[in-house]
Amino acid sequence: MPKALTTAEVARYERDGFLFPIEVCTREEAGELSRKVAEVEARLGHELQKRFVLKAHLPFPWLCDLVRNERLLDAVEDIIGPNILCWGTTFFSKQAHDPRFISWHNDTFFYSLEPAETLSAWVSFNDATLESGCVQYIPGTHRNPPPEHDFKPHPHNLAPDGRTVRGIDESKAVPAILRAGQAVFHHESVVHGSGPNNANHARVGFVIHYNAPHVRETGFEGASAMLCRGKDTHGYWEIEPKPSRDLDPDCIRAMDHTRDLFFQANRKKVAAIEQARVAGAKPI
């Protein structure tokens, strides 16, 4: 029997490629997380998403605690099983009246995981609505053949190279409207994106990437993960350092190193796709 989700909810995730709302914490607890983000950003002088990418949790004990949130893990376990790793986390933030958006894409295009079975938990630190630019999904696209992406850089696109899935029927989009403290789960292969924030408040999302131990990184050597529950039954992932305090320097170095390896592998993938297109091969 499922721990947190119903059988129907698990089936809906498998059918649509996403599921919401998932109760993670109270509105007040989410407000405290949002306050901590604002404090760190004020201290650093920039948004966390500018540098704290891929393993944003590593330098912060309180974000590591969120990754291991029991209510969250109970729901994750209902979908991927009792052995749970977290290989990455990233912030996606838009300030009030922020024109930035994220173009339609699927995460598998970014990743080099085999098999492609990451479950991402997008945790909302404040209310995510259509007005504030919540994430929207195209149901069932995780079961389709890999979509073709174009590259359309735009100064307001939070995807730096502007990767955009071709031929999206936006009339099918389902907005994941969340209150602060709720999450949406999505499969890495489902097509999704988000619009600008036209609201009077910030929209901060913290995305946690979970996988079962049989999933491995193939893009680079030395990939690491946090064991959140159960056992690492395969040993594909190295053990991550644990932060002793906020902005732990050892953890920042580990975060920066992994981020650089990840994006280097990603750039090679994009270059190979572009070369194939120039040569007249069928694009990915």
Backbone torsions as a table, in degrees:
resi	resn	phi	psi	omega
1	MET	NA	141.1	176.6
2	PRO	-61.1	151.7	179.8
3	LYS	-84.9	-42.3	-172.6
4	ALA	-124.5	-31.4	-177.8
5	LEU	-100.5	159.6	172.1
6	THR	-85.4	163.8	175.9
7	THR	-59.3	-37.3	179.6
8	ALA	-66.6	-36.3	178.8
9	GLU	-68.1	-41.1	176.8
10	VAL	-61.2	-42.8	179.0
11	ALA	-63.9	-36.7	179.6
12	ARG	-67.1	-39.6	175.5
13	TYR	-60.7	-45.1	-178.7
14	GLU	-65.8	-33.5	-179.7
15	ARG	-77.5	-48.0	-172.9
16	ASP	-91.3	-27.1	-175.2
17	GLY	89.7	4.9	177.4
18	PHE	-157.0	161.4	-179.3
19	LEU	-155.3	134.0	175.9
20	PHE	-159.0	161.2	-5.5
21	PRO	-86.8	146.9	173.0
22	ILE	-107.2	123.9	-178.9
23	GLU	-78.5	120.1	-178.5
24	VAL	-110.8	-51.9	-179.2
25	CYS	-151.6	173.8	-179.6
26	THR	-75.6	165.5	176.0
27	ARG	-60.2	-37.0	-179.8
28	GLU	-67.7	-41.4	177.6
29	GLU	-64.9	-38.6	176.4
30	ALA	-65.2	-37.3	177.1
31	GLY	-62.0	-36.7	177.4
32	GLU	-67.1	-38.8	176.1
33	LEU	-62.8	-43.6	179.2
34	SER	-62.7	-39.0	178.6
35	ARG	-63.9	-41.7	179.1
36	LYS	-63.7	-40.9	176.9
37	VAL	-59.3	-46.7	-179.3
38	ALA	-61.7	-38.9	179.5
39	GLU	-64.8	-44.5	179.9
40	VAL	-66.1	-40.9	-179.9
41	GLU	-64.9	-38.7	176.8
42	ALA	-63.9	-38.9	179.1
43	ARG	-66.3	-40.4	-176.8
44	LEU	-85.2	-25.5	-178.4
45	GLY	83.4	16.3	176.8
46	HIS	-158.7	163.4	177.1
47	GLU	-64.5	144.7	178.2
48	LEU	-60.6	-33.7	-177.6
49	GLN	-67.7	-11.0	178.2
50	LYS	-68.8	-36.8	-178.4
51	ARG	-124.9	-34.3	-173.6
52	PHE	-85.0	80.8	-173.4
53	VAL	-121.7	142.6	174.7
54	LEU	79.2	-45.4	175.7
55	LYS	-133.3	55.0	-175.9
56	ALA	-63.5	-23.0	-178.3
57	HIS	-74.0	-27.5	-167.9
58	LEU	-53.8	-44.5	-176.0
59	PRO	-83.2	7.3	-172.7
60	PHE	-133.5	113.3	178.3
61	PRO	-55.6	-38.4	-176.1
62	TRP	-70.9	-27.5	174.3
63	LEU	-78.2	-34.5	172.9
64	CYS	-60.9	-38.9	177.0
65	ASP	-62.8	-39.7	179.2
66	LEU	-65.5	-40.9	178.0
67	VAL	-57.9	-33.6	-178.1
68	ARG	-99.2	16.0	178.8
69	ASN	-54.0	126.2	-173.0
70	GLU	-64.0	-40.9	179.5
71	ARG	-63.4	-39.7	179.0
72	LEU	-65.9	-46.4	-178.1
73	LEU	-66.5	-33.4	176.8
74	ASP	-59.5	-42.9	179.6
75	ALA	-70.7	-40.2	177.1
76	VAL	-60.7	-43.2	-179.8
77	GLU	-59.6	-35.2	179.4
78	ASP	-61.8	-21.8	-176.8
79	ILE	-104.3	-43.4	-174.0
80	ILE	-110.3	-4.1	176.8
81	GLY	105.1	177.6	-169.5
82	PRO	-78.7	-15.4	179.6
83	ASN	-101.0	112.1	-168.9
84	ILE	-126.2	125.8	172.6
85	LEU	-113.0	152.6	169.3
86	CYS	-116.9	117.0	-179.5
87	TRP	-98.5	-9.4	-179.0
88	GLY	-171.3	159.0	174.9
89	THR	-148.2	149.2	-179.8
90	THR	-151.3	145.8	171.6
91	PHE	-89.3	141.8	168.8
92	PHE	-128.4	104.4	-172.1
93	SER	-119.8	141.7	171.8
94	LYS	-133.3	129.7	178.7
95	GLN	-78.7	171.0	177.3
96	ALA	-58.1	137.2	-180.0
97	HIS	52.9	49.9	-175.7
98	ASP	-103.6	123.7	-177.3
99	PRO	-77.8	-4.9	-175.7
100	ARG	-68.7	148.8	-178.3
101	PHE	-144.4	174.5	172.4
102	ILE	-127.8	123.8	-176.7
103	SER	-68.0	161.6	179.4
104	TRP	-61.8	128.7	-177.0
105	HIS	-158.6	168.9	163.9
106	ASN	-122.5	147.3	-172.4
107	ASP	-70.5	-25.7	179.4
108	THR	-57.5	-30.5	177.5
109	PHE	-60.5	-33.0	179.3
110	PHE	-79.7	-33.3	-166.2
111	TYR	-92.4	167.2	172.7
112	SER	-133.6	50.0	-176.7
113	LEU	-98.7	140.2	176.9
114	GLU	-130.5	125.9	-11.3
115	PRO	-71.4	166.6	-177.0
116	ALA	-81.2	82.6	-173.1
117	GLU	-134.6	30.6	174.8
118	THR	-68.0	136.1	168.1
119	LEU	-105.0	119.2	178.3
120	SER	-101.6	129.2	176.0
121	ALA	-104.0	111.5	-179.3
122	TRP	-93.8	101.2	-175.1
123	VAL	-94.1	126.1	-177.0
124	SER	-92.1	121.8	178.6
125	PHE	-83.5	-14.8	173.1
126	ASN	-149.1	178.7	-172.5
127	ASP	-64.4	130.2	176.8
128	ALA	-110.9	112.5	-177.2
129	THR	-127.5	173.9	174.6
130	LEU	-59.0	-39.8	-179.5
131	GLU	-63.8	-38.8	-176.7
132	SER	-88.7	3.1	175.1
133	GLY	85.6	47.3	178.2
134	CYS	-65.9	163.0	177.0
135	VAL	-70.3	140.8	175.9
136	GLN	-123.2	147.8	-173.8
137	TYR	-125.9	149.7	171.7
138	ILE	-102.9	106.3	-170.7
139	PRO	-59.4	141.4	172.9
140	GLY	79.8	-4.2	-175.1
141	THR	-71.1	-14.3	176.0
142	HIS	-70.2	-15.6	179.6
143	ARG	-97.0	-0.7	180.0
144	ASN	-87.3	165.8	170.5
145	PRO	-58.7	155.7	180.0
146	PRO	-53.7	129.8	-178.2
147	PRO	-76.1	158.2	174.7
148	GLU	-85.7	136.9	178.4
149	HIS	-112.3	140.6	165.6
150	ASP	-103.3	165.2	179.8
151	PHE	-116.7	110.9	-175.0
152	LYS	-129.1	76.7	-179.4
153	PRO	-57.0	140.6	180.0
154	HIS	-147.6	139.0	-176.7
155	PRO	-60.7	-21.7	-178.8
156	HIS	-100.1	0.0	-178.6
157	ASN	-86.4	122.0	179.0
158	LEU	-71.9	-10.9	168.4
159	ALA	-88.7	105.3	-167.3
160	PRO	-55.9	-39.2	-178.6
161	ASP	-89.7	3.1	174.4
162	GLY	69.6	26.0	-178.6
163	ARG	-59.3	129.4	-172.8
164	THR	-141.0	126.7	178.4
165	VAL	-69.1	137.0	178.8
166	ARG	-76.3	146.7	166.4
167	GLY	67.1	35.0	-179.5
168	ILE	-78.3	132.0	173.4
169	ASP	-90.7	95.4	-174.3
170	GLU	-67.6	-14.5	177.6
171	SER	-67.4	-16.8	179.5
172	LYS	-90.9	-3.1	-173.8
173	ALA	-66.2	139.4	177.3
174	VAL	-115.4	117.8	179.9
175	PRO	-78.4	134.2	177.0
176	ALA	-91.0	86.5	-178.6
177	ILE	-82.9	122.6	-173.6
178	LEU	-130.6	146.9	167.1
179	ARG	-89.4	161.6	177.4
180	ALA	-55.6	130.2	-179.7
181	GLY	98.7	-5.7	175.9
182	GLN	-101.0	165.6	180.0
183	ALA	-135.5	159.5	167.4
184	VAL	-117.8	134.4	173.6
185	PHE	-93.3	140.6	170.0
186	HIS	-144.0	147.5	175.0
187	HIS	-74.5	144.1	-174.5
188	GLU	-60.6	-22.0	-174.7
189	SER	-95.3	-4.1	179.6
190	VAL	-75.5	141.3	179.6
191	VAL	-78.8	132.0	-178.6
192	HIS	-152.5	166.7	178.6
193	GLY	-171.6	-179.0	178.6
194	SER	-153.7	151.7	-178.4
195	GLY	-93.6	-176.6	179.2
196	PRO	-68.2	164.0	176.7
197	ASN	-96.0	108.3	178.4
198	ASN	-100.4	9.0	-177.7
199	ALA	-89.0	172.6	-179.9
200	ASN	-87.9	5.1	-179.0
201	HIS	-131.7	160.7	178.8
202	ALA	-70.1	157.4	173.0
203	ARG	-125.2	104.1	-176.6
204	VAL	-113.1	121.5	175.9
205	GLY	-116.3	137.5	177.2
206	PHE	-116.0	115.0	-173.3
207	VAL	-101.8	126.6	-178.6
208	ILE	-113.9	125.4	-177.1
209	HIS	-101.1	112.5	-179.5
210	TYR	-107.5	148.9	173.6
211	ASN	-151.6	159.5	171.5
212	ALA	-80.4	157.8	-173.3
213	PRO	-63.2	-18.6	179.8
214	HIS	-75.1	-11.8	177.0
215	VAL	-83.1	134.6	-177.6
216	ARG	-133.2	154.8	176.4
217	GLU	-84.2	127.2	-179.6
218	THR	-112.8	-4.3	-175.2
219	GLY	-81.5	-24.3	-178.3
220	PHE	-159.5	161.2	179.3
221	GLU	-86.7	152.5	173.5
222	GLY	84.6	19.6	178.8
223	ALA	-64.9	142.6	-177.4
224	SER	-124.2	162.1	178.7
225	ALA	-153.8	160.0	174.7
226	MET	-96.8	128.1	172.3
227	LEU	-78.7	115.0	-175.3
228	CYS	-96.7	-31.8	-177.6
229	ARG	-160.9	145.2	175.9
230	GLY	77.6	-140.5	-175.5
231	LYS	-128.7	150.4	169.8
232	ASP	-86.2	99.3	-172.2
233	THR	-83.6	-7.4	-174.7
234	HIS	-122.3	-25.8	176.9
235	GLY	73.3	25.6	179.7
236	TYR	-78.8	-18.9	-171.1
237	TRP	-114.8	135.9	175.6
238	GLU	-76.1	157.6	-179.2
239	ILE	-78.7	136.6	-179.7
240	GLU	-88.1	153.3	172.2
241	PRO	-68.8	158.7	178.0
242	LYS	-111.1	135.0	-178.6
243	PRO	-73.4	138.1	175.2
244	SER	-93.0	-16.7	-179.4
245	ARG	-164.7	169.3	175.8
246	ASP	-59.2	140.6	179.6
247	LEU	59.4	37.7	177.4
248	ASP	-55.2	120.8	-173.2
249	PRO	-63.9	-35.9	177.8
250	ASP	-64.1	-39.9	179.8
251	CYS	-71.3	-34.9	176.5
252	ILE	-64.1	-41.4	177.7
253	ARG	-62.4	-42.4	178.5
254	ALA	-64.3	-41.4	177.9
255	MET	-61.0	-49.6	-178.5
256	ASP	-61.2	-41.4	-178.2
257	HIS	-63.0	-47.9	-179.7
258	THR	-65.9	-41.0	178.3
259	ARG	-58.6	-44.2	-179.2
260	ASP	-64.3	-41.6	178.0
261	LEU	-64.1	-42.2	-179.0
262	PHE	-61.8	-48.6	-176.6
263	PHE	-73.4	-28.8	173.6
264	GLN	-63.4	-45.1	177.6
265	ALA	-63.7	-38.0	-179.8
266	ASN	-66.7	-40.1	178.5
267	ARG	-63.5	-37.7	177.9
268	LYS	-64.3	-40.0	179.0
269	LYS	-63.0	-45.6	179.6
270	VAL	-63.9	-42.0	179.2
271	ALA	-61.6	-40.3	179.5
272	ALA	-64.9	-38.6	177.9
273	ILE	-64.9	-44.9	-179.8
274	GLU	-64.1	-39.9	177.9
275	GLN	-63.8	-39.4	178.4
276	ALA	-64.0	-37.2	179.7
277	ARG	-68.7	-41.0	178.5
278	VAL	-62.5	-36.4	-179.3
279	ALA	-79.2	-6.6	176.9
280	GLY	91.9	8.1	177.6
281	ALA	-75.6	160.7	178.6
282	LYS	-66.6	126.6	-179.4
283	PRO	-69.0	157.4	176.7
284	ILE	-84.5	NA	NA
